[in-house]
Amino acid sequence: MKKNKLNNPLTLEQKIKRRNFLSFGIFGVLGAAAYGSWKWLYHSPEETAGITAGTKAPLRRALNKTEIFFRRLTFNENHMVKTYPVEMAAKQVRHNSDIGSEDEIDSEQWQLKVIRKDKSQLNISLNEIKKLQKTDLVFDFKCVEGWDQIQHWGGLRFRDFMEHFGLEEEAKPSYVGLMTPDKEYYVGIDMPSAVHSQTLLAYEMNGNPLPEQHGKPLRLIIPVKYGIKNLKRVGTITFSDQRPPDYWAEQGYDYYSGL
Amino acid sequence: MKIIREKHSLVMRWTHWINFPLLGIMIWSGLLIYWANDEYQISISGHTFFHFFSQRFYDVLKIPHRLSEGMAFHFLFMWFFTLNGIFYTFYTLISGEWRSLWPQKSSFREAWLVLLHDLHISKCAPPQGKYNAAQRIAYSAIILMGAGSVLTGLAIYKPVQLSWLTWVMGGYHLARIWHFLLTLGYVLFFIIHIVQVILAGWNNFGSVVSGFEIASKPVKTISHEEE
């Protein structure tokens, strides 16, 4: 064999055949491997249901890593959401969902419950919140579905709320959890986004008290997040270093959902 | 006499083929996102000529409630799409392959002659190097389109934190329209590309896998032609 090889160099035809065999062979093998990897990913097991759920385990890992990458790279508390003149705000404010706020509610009876670090509870009435400095915000509300609308909201800045009610210790953990009174809808917000100076506990829409559909009597307006994080009808606020439960993150959406 | 003529580098071939499924996944997952609120349509004075997309698409592909799935795939594969594009671009610049790719002064005029030839209107095509004038324009444009998709994508993804980029891309709405139009552009490119590949024959197709093509007689090397 060795002798044969030395004596007869490959003919042109043989060279072409050999190179084609090698390149198409490798092409076929790698193509099949790529197809196999795709099949594996597409049918990979769902993540273990916990704070997040509803997507495949490798995709959730990617979502979490991507989140951290973009948080570290781009989040800056001084980056403000673009605001608009109040005349540009929509008169018919779009409404998508009533999860957690279907039933009628009495604003007089309602109280905001804040669970402090020492487990003690603050009960705050709407009047107490309304007495504080009101902030108006006209911005482009963005839904994860892809629609957006310029809307006008008014309320208490979340950072003012934290300061007024002496929640300095509570501002230290990494996350805020908000939940509707019936516990049907809940979101987890990272603290830097919560205390962003445009984040509101809103009680007014277009200068009037919030209608039922838009989260009467108090809702979260957090312009640095998609609409899914803008919880309607806040019931309870908690603080934690672990990610609090999040309704849409349990349905396969990105936990952070930041803009 | 037949000879083996080296045509495509290994990097060019593999970034090309890797890009093919990546772009497929990006378009597919992008549609799952788009379908959550399919607002684009072509309307002229009240009459809708085309709506992206028809009900048939939804029925065939079982679209509802797949927004989160689309986002999860889109935000994973964007990394590979971006890295593959950056790697290819840097390789092309460093290796000097850009010389046979980037349009020359004469390319825009010659591209018409290529088109006329391809449509069998004119019999002779202008002389060409590795790529003809139309290919130079199309293949360079597709690289710019890829960069455009990444940049408009980032502008939509982080319109607050990367607001400067969103502004450069023409604002949130325009960036989304660009992002969508670029996708339509890929589909159009793909259709023309496939037709051209079929017309060019097996030898041409095979060279994008194997790197070489078989010439029937000795020809000057490409670097020679360029001089």
Interface residues (C-beta under 8 A of the other chain):
Chain A: L12 K15 I16 R19 N20 S23 F24 F27 G31 A34 W38 G54 T55 K56 P58 L59 R60 A62 L63 T66 F70 T74 F75 N76 H79 M80 V81 K82 D140 K142 C143 V144 E145 G146 W147 D148 P223 V224 W248 Q251 G252 Y253 D254 G258 L259
Chain B: K2 I3 I4 W17 P21 I25 I33 Y34 A36 N37 E39 L67 S68 E69 M71 A72 F73 F75 L76 W79 Y157 K158 P159 V160 Q161 L162 S163 Y172 R176 G206 V209 S210 G211 F212 I214
